[in-house]
Amino acid sequence: MVPRKSARKVIDVRQACCYDTLTAPIKEAIVGMKSNEVLEVIVNPSFKREFSRFVEEEGHQILEETSQEDGIRFRIGLKSREQDEEGKKENCMVCRGPLEYLTESVSVTCNYCAKEEPAYIRCPAGHYVCEECHGKGAYDVVKDFALSTRIMDPIEIAETIMAHPSITMLGCDNAIVAAAALSAALKNEGTLKIGDRQIVEAMNRTRKQSISGYCGLTGVCGVPIAIGAVFSVILGASCPRDRESAITMHAVARVVEAIAIDVGPMCCKSFVRTAMGVGYNLAKEYLNVNLPIHREKISCFYSKRHPHGCRESKCNYF
């Protein structure tokens, strides 16, 4: 058994009156601490969500949470250098610099697998990471959680997976999350006879057609494709089919219309959340399934990671 580390510092912020007074003492305490050390923080229960937001935004990890009469005691582990680098997949994975989004393709070579291909996203320093190498590991993270969870709320499933450090801030990892979250929720609800095979099939169809950056280049985002893949798998849609294919296209069109309102600049996290809400309505309308869904529990922790600038107050989830 691994011994439980004692906290190097204990910070009491129960008297905090706002986000700044909550986080300032914690940031001060973290200065000088090593990445393998533990910090204990005592928080007023009313600030639990704000504290969780701070930990997520800073890239730290909640190791333990204990509710007591005098407040909630959290033990947090500080991010290591490796964890800090992992959280920067929204930038160049080679040099960590900002990426360049092009309107015409250029010929590039992946720095990791040496594959040559045309691309619309590259590093100005000449680096390039292909879609497969960029999302390596994320697919398995999504699949493993989707196949094991018993949660029936698609938003809760999506939020849990998107918080994993292997999931990029922007990119089609998020489309695969959308396919997995909705299909897993439908499986767990139980009305439809959906198994693991259908979840994986929806993820694979999404993966095949979703390409990062094409939301801006063609208007086809991977997230609506994900919802279409879920309905297609469940209904058995294909080119020769009639009603099944029509419903699938209606589902995609509804999601596209809904997330089109969220652009400027585009945000994959926002699109996934919106798609889960539309997917809930579509499931009720076309599949006669009433999923539990809690939109009010959404609290976004990703604004600082957005490479193009978060919409902030213009976003429904900020």
C-alpha positions as CSV (number, residue, x, y, z in Angstrom):
1,M,0.0,0.0,0.0
2,V,1.3,3.5,-0.9
3,P,1.6,5.6,2.3
4,R,-0.6,8.6,2.5
5,K,1.5,11.8,2.2
6,S,1.0,14.4,4.9
7,A,0.2,17.9,3.6
8,R,3.2,20.3,3.5
9,K,0.8,23.2,4.0
10,V,-2.7,23.7,5.2
11,I,-4.6,26.8,3.9
12,D,-7.9,27.9,5.5
13,V,-10.0,29.9,3.0
14,R,-13.4,29.5,4.7
15,Q,-13.8,33.3,5.1
16,A,-13.4,33.9,1.4
17,C,-16.0,36.2,-0.1
18,C,-15.3,35.9,-3.8
19,Y,-13.3,33.9,-6.3
20,D,-10.2,36.2,-5.9
21,T,-10.1,36.0,-2.1
22,L,-10.6,32.2,-2.4
23,T,-7.7,31.6,-4.8
24,A,-5.1,34.2,-3.9
25,P,-3.9,32.5,-0.6
26,I,-3.8,29.2,-2.4
27,K,-1.7,30.5,-5.2
28,E,0.7,32.1,-2.6
29,A,1.0,28.8,-0.7
30,I,1.8,26.9,-3.9
31,V,4.8,29.1,-4.7
32,G,7.9,27.2,-3.7
33,M,6.2,23.8,-3.3
34,K,7.4,20.9,-5.3
35,S,5.2,19.0,-7.8
36,N,5.2,15.8,-5.6
37,E,4.0,17.6,-2.5
38,V,0.4,17.9,-1.2
39,L,-1.5,21.0,-0.2
40,E,-4.5,20.8,2.1
41,V,-7.2,23.5,1.7
42,I,-10.3,24.1,3.9
43,V,-13.1,25.6,1.9
44,N,-16.6,26.8,2.8
45,P,-19.1,24.4,1.2
46,S,-20.7,27.3,-0.8
47,F,-17.4,27.8,-2.6
48,K,-16.9,24.1,-3.6
49,R,-17.7,24.7,-7.3
50,E,-15.4,27.7,-7.5
51,F,-12.6,25.8,-5.8
52,S,-13.0,22.9,-8.2
53,R,-12.9,25.4,-11.1
54,F,-9.6,26.8,-9.8
55,V,-8.0,23.4,-9.4
56,E,-9.0,22.4,-12.9
57,E,-7.9,25.7,-14.5
58,E,-4.5,25.5,-12.8
59,G,-4.0,21.9,-13.9
60,H,-3.8,20.5,-10.3
61,Q,-5.6,17.4,-9.1
62,I,-8.0,16.8,-6.2
63,L,-6.6,13.8,-4.3
64,E,-9.1,13.7,-1.5
65,E,-12.3,15.5,-0.4
66,T,-13.7,15.2,3.1
67,S,-16.9,17.0,4.3
68,Q,-16.8,18.1,7.9
69,E,-18.9,20.3,10.1
70,D,-16.5,23.2,9.8
71,G,-16.1,23.0,6.0
72,I,-14.8,20.8,3.2
73,R,-11.2,19.7,3.4
74,F,-9.5,19.1,0.1
75,R,-6.1,17.6,-0.5
76,I,-4.7,18.6,-3.9
77,G,-1.6,17.4,-5.7
78,L,0.3,20.0,-7.7
79,K,0.8,19.6,-11.4
80,S,4.1,18.2,-12.6
81,R,6.0,19.6,-15.5
82,E,4.8,16.6,-17.6
83,Q,1.2,17.3,-16.7
84,D,1.7,20.9,-17.6
85,E,3.0,20.0,-21.0
86,E,0.2,17.5,-21.5
87,G,-2.4,20.3,-21.1
88,K,-0.9,22.2,-24.0
89,K,-2.1,20.1,-26.9
90,E,-4.1,23.0,-28.1
91,N,-0.7,24.5,-29.1
92,C,2.1,23.0,-31.2
93,M,3.0,19.6,-29.6
94,V,6.6,20.0,-30.6
95,C,7.5,23.6,-29.5
96,R,4.3,24.6,-27.6
97,G,3.9,27.7,-29.8
98,P,0.6,28.9,-31.1
99,L,-0.7,27.1,-34.2
100,E,-1.5,28.7,-37.6
101,Y,-4.9,28.2,-39.2
102,L,-4.8,28.4,-43.0
103,T,-7.5,28.9,-45.7
104,E,-5.5,26.9,-48.3
105,S,-3.8,23.6,-47.7
106,V,0.0,23.2,-47.7
107,S,2.1,20.1,-47.9
108,V,3.5,19.0,-44.5
109,T,5.2,16.1,-42.8
110,C,4.3,14.8,-39.4
111,N,7.1,15.2,-36.9
112,Y,6.2,12.0,-35.2
113,C,5.3,9.4,-37.9
114,A,6.8,11.2,-41.0
115,K,3.5,10.9,-42.9
116,E,3.2,13.5,-45.7
117,E,-0.2,15.1,-46.3
118,P,-1.9,18.4,-47.1
119,A,-3.0,20.3,-44.0
120,Y,-4.7,23.5,-43.0
121,I,-3.3,23.7,-39.4
122,R,0.4,23.9,-38.8
123,C,3.0,25.5,-36.6
124,P,4.6,28.7,-38.1
125,A,8.0,27.2,-37.1
126,G,7.5,24.4,-39.5
127,H,6.3,21.7,-37.1
128,Y,3.3,19.5,-37.9
129,V,1.5,16.7,-36.0
130,C,-1.1,14.6,-37.9
131,E,-4.6,13.9,-36.7
132,E,-3.7,10.3,-35.6
133,C,-0.6,11.3,-33.6
134,H,-2.3,14.4,-32.2
135,G,-5.1,12.3,-30.6
136,K,-3.1,9.2,-29.7
137,G,-4.3,7.8,-26.4
138,A,-7.5,9.9,-26.3
139,Y,-9.6,7.4,-28.2
140,D,-8.9,4.7,-25.7
141,V,-9.6,7.0,-22.8
142,V,-13.1,7.9,-24.2
143,K,-13.9,4.2,-25.1
144,D,-12.9,2.8,-21.7
145,F,-15.0,5.3,-19.8
146,A,-18.0,5.0,-22.1
147,L,-18.0,1.2,-21.9
148,S,-17.7,1.2,-18.1
149,T,-19.8,4.0,-16.8
150,R,-23.4,3.6,-15.5
151,I,-24.2,7.3,-15.7
152,M,-27.4,8.1,-17.7
153,D,-26.9,11.8,-18.0
154,P,-25.1,12.5,-21.4
155,I,-23.8,15.9,-20.2
156,E,-22.3,14.4,-17.1
157,I,-20.6,11.7,-19.1
158,A,-19.2,14.2,-21.6
159,E,-18.0,16.6,-18.9
160,T,-16.2,13.8,-17.1
161,I,-14.4,12.6,-20.2
162,M,-13.5,16.1,-21.5
163,A,-11.8,16.8,-18.2
164,H,-9.3,14.1,-18.8
165,P,-5.8,15.5,-19.7
166,S,-5.6,13.4,-22.9
167,I,-8.6,15.2,-24.4
168,T,-7.5,18.2,-26.4
169,M,-9.1,21.7,-25.8
170,L,-9.9,21.9,-29.5
171,G,-10.0,19.0,-32.0
172,C,-12.0,16.0,-33.0
173,D,-11.3,14.1,-29.7
174,N,-14.3,16.1,-28.6
175,A,-16.5,14.8,-31.4
176,I,-15.6,11.2,-30.3
177,V,-16.6,12.3,-26.7
178,A,-20.0,13.4,-28.0
179,A,-20.7,10.1,-29.8
180,A,-19.6,8.1,-26.8
181,A,-21.5,10.2,-24.2
182,L,-24.8,10.1,-26.0
183,S,-24.7,6.4,-27.0
184,A,-23.5,5.4,-23.5
185,A,-26.3,7.3,-21.9
186,L,-28.8,5.7,-24.2
187,K,-27.4,2.3,-23.4
188,N,-27.5,2.9,-19.6
189,E,-31.0,4.2,-19.7
190,G,-32.1,0.8,-20.9
191,T,-35.1,1.4,-23.1
192,L,-33.1,0.6,-26.2
193,K,-31.1,-2.5,-26.5
194,I,-27.8,-0.9,-27.1
195,G,-24.5,-2.7,-26.2
196,D,-20.8,-1.9,-26.2
197,R,-20.6,-2.8,-29.9
198,Q,-22.9,0.0,-30.9
199,I,-21.0,2.6,-28.8
200,V,-17.7,1.7,-30.4
201,E,-19.3,1.7,-33.9
202,A,-20.6,5.2,-33.3
203,M,-17.2,6.3,-32.2
204,N,-15.5,4.7,-35.2
205,R,-17.9,6.3,-37.7
206,T,-17.3,9.7,-36.0
207,R,-13.6,9.2,-36.1
208,K,-13.6,8.4,-39.8
209,Q,-15.4,11.5,-40.9
210,S,-14.4,14.2,-38.3
211,I,-11.3,16.2,-39.2
212,S,-10.0,19.0,-37.1
213,G,-10.3,22.5,-38.5
214,Y,-13.0,21.6,-41.1
215,C,-15.7,23.2,-39.0
216,G,-14.3,26.6,-40.1
217,L,-13.3,25.5,-43.6
218,T,-16.5,23.7,-44.7
219,G,-19.1,24.3,-42.0
220,V,-19.0,20.6,-41.1
221,C,-18.1,20.2,-37.4
222,G,-17.3,16.8,-36.1
223,V,-19.8,17.1,-33.2
224,P,-23.0,17.0,-35.3
225,I,-21.4,14.1,-37.2
226,A,-21.1,12.3,-33.9
227,I,-24.8,12.7,-33.1
228,G,-25.7,11.6,-36.6
229,A,-23.4,8.5,-36.1
230,V,-25.3,7.6,-32.9
231,F,-28.7,7.8,-34.6
232,S,-27.5,6.0,-37.6
233,V,-26.1,3.1,-35.6
234,I,-29.3,2.8,-33.5
235,L,-31.7,3.1,-36.4
236,G,-29.6,1.0,-38.8
237,A,-29.5,3.9,-41.4
238,S,-27.6,3.4,-44.7
239,C,-27.9,4.7,-48.2
240,P,-30.7,2.3,-49.3
241,R,-32.8,3.1,-46.2
242,D,-35.6,5.7,-46.2
243,R,-36.9,6.9,-42.8
244,E,-33.8,5.9,-40.9
245,S,-31.5,7.9,-43.1
246,A,-33.9,10.9,-43.1
247,I,-34.0,10.9,-39.2
248,T,-30.2,10.8,-39.1
249,M,-29.9,13.8,-41.4
250,H,-32.5,15.7,-39.5
251,A,-30.5,15.0,-36.3
252,V,-27.3,16.3,-37.8
253,A,-29.1,19.4,-39.2
254,R,-30.6,20.2,-35.8
255,V,-27.2,20.0,-34.1
256,V,-25.5,22.1,-36.8
257,E,-28.2,24.8,-36.4
258,A,-27.9,24.8,-32.6
259,I,-24.1,25.1,-32.5
260,A,-23.9,27.6,-35.3
261,I,-25.2,30.1,-32.7
262,D,-22.1,29.4,-30.6
263,V,-19.4,30.4,-33.1
264,G,-17.1,33.3,-32.8
265,P,-14.5,31.9,-32.1
266,M,-15.5,28.2,-32.3
267,C,-15.2,26.1,-29.1
268,C,-15.4,22.3,-29.2
269,K,-16.4,22.1,-25.5
270,S,-19.3,24.4,-26.1
271,F,-20.4,22.4,-29.1
272,V,-20.3,19.1,-27.2
273,R,-22.5,20.6,-24.4
274,T,-25.0,22.0,-26.9
275,A,-25.1,18.8,-28.8
276,M,-25.9,16.8,-25.7
277,G,-28.9,19.1,-25.1
278,V,-30.1,18.7,-28.6
279,G,-29.4,15.0,-28.5
280,Y,-31.6,14.7,-25.4
281,N,-34.5,16.3,-27.4
282,L,-33.9,14.2,-30.4
283,A,-33.9,11.0,-28.3
284,K,-37.2,11.9,-26.8
285,E,-38.7,12.8,-30.2
286,Y,-37.4,10.0,-32.4
287,L,-36.5,7.2,-30.0
288,N,-39.1,7.7,-27.3
289,V,-36.3,7.8,-24.7
290,N,-36.4,10.4,-21.9
291,L,-32.8,10.8,-20.6
292,P,-32.0,12.5,-17.3
293,I,-30.0,15.6,-18.1
294,H,-28.8,18.4,-15.9
295,R,-27.7,21.4,-17.9
296,E,-27.5,23.6,-14.8
297,K,-24.6,21.6,-13.5
298,I,-22.3,22.7,-16.3
299,S,-19.4,24.9,-15.1
300,C,-16.7,25.6,-17.7
301,F,-13.1,25.4,-16.7
302,Y,-11.5,25.8,-20.1
303,S,-11.6,29.5,-20.9
304,K,-7.9,30.1,-20.3
305,R,-6.9,27.2,-22.6
306,H,-8.8,28.5,-25.6
307,P,-6.0,29.4,-28.2
308,H,-8.3,31.8,-30.1
309,G,-9.8,33.6,-27.1
310,C,-12.9,32.5,-25.1
311,R,-16.2,34.1,-25.9
312,E,-16.7,34.5,-22.1
313,S,-20.0,36.2,-21.3
314,K,-21.3,35.5,-24.8
315,C,-21.1,31.8,-24.2
316,N,-24.0,30.0,-22.5
317,Y,-21.6,27.9,-20.4
318,F,-19.0,30.5,-19.2
